[in-house]
């Protein structure tokens, strides 16, 4: 690992772009290598074996690109793949997931007593937020709800779908009836955080990984003396996808105004 090596980030779709943007804000001198597995999105409705298989191949690709750190910018892949991948790459690079930073915040925030978690089927099925939080805070009640349509809704960004009240229908579920806070357990969901806040009339705490992941990566790189030493030039990021789409190309411009050229690569054959 060398301090001038890039940081790798991967996800199945646009959710990971929110993480890449958050990392870029906190660490503007770092070169990013992003991999969007558009071919297999969304991960949330895939089996654990499939998600692990995709994640392993992407991590292998990012290690070949000499990444000093890799961020699993997907809650489903973080929940299912992180522990196994950490063992695999421990000597080659630092590995981060998007779940631990939020769990730490919940553990440290003593005002939180009844917290809801919304996420994909794959994430909620693992019960990772509930077990991780209750292990450290037995006084906190965790209420989980799978919201499988939301990631696709956000990928499509279709106003007609929003008008059908899908978000409101999920948030009105009995599992989330008496919560004082809510974890957005999918990296897509910060893109609709304002809609979620409106539903709750801004009366609950809403937590998402974007507020914490950049600092987490920064502190670990600093501790390991791996912060990029070049602060004179803006780094040139590289974005790869398993399937090129114009929709994804447009979405990158929401987070990275300077034009990003997507390169399609086949790493799954």
Number of C-alpha atoms within 10 A of each C-alpha: 15 13 19 17 18 27 27 30 28 29 30 25 27 29 24 25 26 21 28 25 19 20 25 18 13 15 17 16 20 24 20 25 21 25 28 27 25 20 15 16 17 21 25 26 15 16 13 18 11 13 22 21 13 18 23 17 14 23 23 14 15 23 19 9 14 19 25 22 25 24 25 26 33 28 30 33 25 24 25 21 21 23 12 11 17 16 10 14 16 10 9 14 20 20 22 21 22 28 26 20 20 22 21 14 16 21 18 12 10 11 12 20 16 17 24 24 26 23 26 23 19 22 28 23 15 14 15 17 23 19 12 15 22 15 11 14 16 10 12 19 16 22 20 22 21 18 21 18 16 22 24 15 17 20 18 11 13 11 10 9 14 15 10 10 10 14 19 16 10 18 18 12 10 10 15 21 12 11 18 17 22 23 23 22 29 26 26 26 21 21 16 14 15 11 15 19 15 11 14 16 9 11 11 14 15 19 21 21 26 19 14 18 24 20 17 17 24 16 13 15 17 13 10 12 12 18 21 18 11 12 10 7 8 11 14 13 16 16 20 20 24 20 16 17 13 8 11 18 17 12 14 20 13 12 16 14 8 9 10 16 12 21 13 17 13 10 13 10 4
